[in-house]
Amino acid sequence: MPIRPENRIRYPADWKAISVEVRERAGWRCEGSPGVYPDCRAANGQPHPVTGSKVVLTVAHLNHLPEDCGEPGDRPNLIAMCQRCHLTYDAPHHAANARETRRLKLVGDSGDLFAVATSDSVKPDYRPGDEIIVFTRHANEVRHV
């Protein structure tokens, strides 16, 4: 997976050599996604046995910390994964990041959800005792303010 420009500084200068070491250790095959597709052994550059797409072998950080790369010959946090396994393994992490990004966009720099509604720039159209409907992904609820 490509390294996002804002995260590049978190990777060691020799990341390319480290990633080659990990893929060579795996025999240029996917090492599987722990707990999801543990037996995947898709070969780099070949059609994936399940999806049929060309396999692009990537290196995954199991703890999602790019700084944690171990030492030469001892890299337990890094494993080689095909794109199917890597994306599936990272899905909960990506979802959490997306939730946090949406939350920060909603609350702004203050980090306080209620600071937005009570700031001088936003005047609420409700008074104490009014009911407001809060729309959420799973259910709507009525709250008294």
C-alpha positions in Angstrom: 0.0 0.0 0.0 1.4 3.4 -0.8 2.6 5.5 2.1 0.6 8.7 2.6 2.8 11.8 2.3 1.8 12.9 5.8 3.0 9.6 7.3 6.3 9.2 5.4 8.2 10.8 8.3 7.1 8.0 10.5 8.8 5.3 8.4 12.5 4.6 8.7 14.8 5.8 5.9 15.5 2.2 4.9 11.8 1.2 4.6 12.2 -0.1 1.0 15.0 -2.5 2.2 13.0 -3.5 5.2 9.9 -4.3 3.1 12.0 -6.4 0.7 13.4 -8.3 3.6 9.9 -9.1 4.9 8.6 -10.2 1.5 11.7 -12.4 0.9 11.3 -14.0 4.3 7.7 -14.8 3.2 8.9 -16.3 -0.1 7.1 -13.6 -2.0 3.8 -15.0 -0.9 1.0 -13.6 1.4 1.4 -14.7 5.0 -2.3 -14.4 5.5 -4.4 -12.0 7.6 -4.4 -13.1 11.3 -7.9 -14.2 12.3 -9.4 -13.5 8.9 -7.6 -15.3 6.1 -4.8 -17.0 7.9 -4.2 -19.6 5.2 -3.8 -17.2 2.2 -0.6 -17.9 0.3 -1.2 -15.8 -2.8 1.9 -15.3 -4.8 3.2 -11.9 -5.7 2.5 -10.9 -9.4 0.2 -13.9 -10.0 -3.6 -13.9 -10.1 -5.1 -14.1 -6.6 -6.6 -17.6 -6.1 -9.9 -16.1 -4.8 -10.3 -12.7 -6.4 -8.4 -13.3 -9.7 -6.8 -9.9 -9.5 -3.0 -9.5 -9.8 -1.4 -9.9 -6.4 0.6 -6.9 -5.2 2.4 -8.1 -2.1 2.6 -5.4 0.6 4.0 -5.2 4.1 1.6 -4.8 7.0 2.4 -3.4 10.5 0.3 -5.7 12.8 0.1 -3.0 15.5 -0.4 -0.1 12.9 2.7 1.7 14.1 5.1 2.5 11.2 7.9 3.2 13.6 7.8 -0.3 14.9 9.9 -2.2 12.4 12.0 -4.4 14.6 15.6 -5.3 13.7 17.1 -7.1 10.7 16.1 -10.8 10.9 13.7 -10.0 13.8 10.6 -8.2 12.5 7.6 -9.8 14.3 5.4 -6.7 13.8 5.7 -6.9 10.0 4.2 -9.5 7.7 3.8 -9.8 3.9 0.1 -9.6 2.8 -1.7 -9.5 -0.5 -4.0 -6.5 -1.0 -7.1 -8.6 0.0 -5.6 -9.7 3.3 -4.0 -6.3 4.1 -7.2 -4.3 3.4 -9.3 -6.7 5.4 -6.9 -6.7 8.3 -6.7 -2.9 8.4 -10.5 -2.4 7.9 -11.3 -1.9 11.7 -8.3 0.5 12.0 -9.4 2.5 8.9 -13.0 2.7 10.2 -11.8 4.0 13.5 -9.6 6.6 11.7 -12.6 7.7 9.6 -14.8 8.0 12.6 -12.2 10.2 14.4 -11.8 12.4 11.2 -15.6 12.9 11.0 -15.8 13.7 14.7 -13.0 16.3 14.4 -14.6 17.9 11.4 -17.8 18.2 13.4 -16.3 19.6 16.6 -13.5 21.7 15.2 -10.3 22.5 16.9 -11.8 22.7 20.4 -12.6 19.0 20.6 -15.8 19.9 22.4 -19.0 19.0 20.6 -21.0 21.5 22.6 -18.6 24.3 22.0 -19.8 24.4 18.4 -23.5 25.0 19.3 -22.7 27.6 22.0 -20.0 29.6 20.2 -20.6 33.2 19.3 -20.6 32.3 15.6 -23.5 29.9 15.9 -26.8 30.8 17.6 -29.0 27.8 18.4 -32.7 27.9 17.3 -33.9 26.2 20.5 -34.5 27.1 24.1 -34.0 25.1 27.3 -36.8 22.5 27.5 -37.2 22.2 23.7 -36.9 18.7 22.2 -34.3 18.1 19.5 -34.0 15.1 17.3 -30.5 13.6 17.1 -29.9 11.6 14.0 -27.4 8.8 14.3 -26.4 6.0 12.0 -28.3 3.3 14.0 -31.3 5.1 15.6 -32.8 8.5 16.1 -33.4 9.7 19.6 -35.2 12.7 21.2 -33.2 14.7 23.7 -34.4 17.5 25.9 -32.1 20.5 26.1 
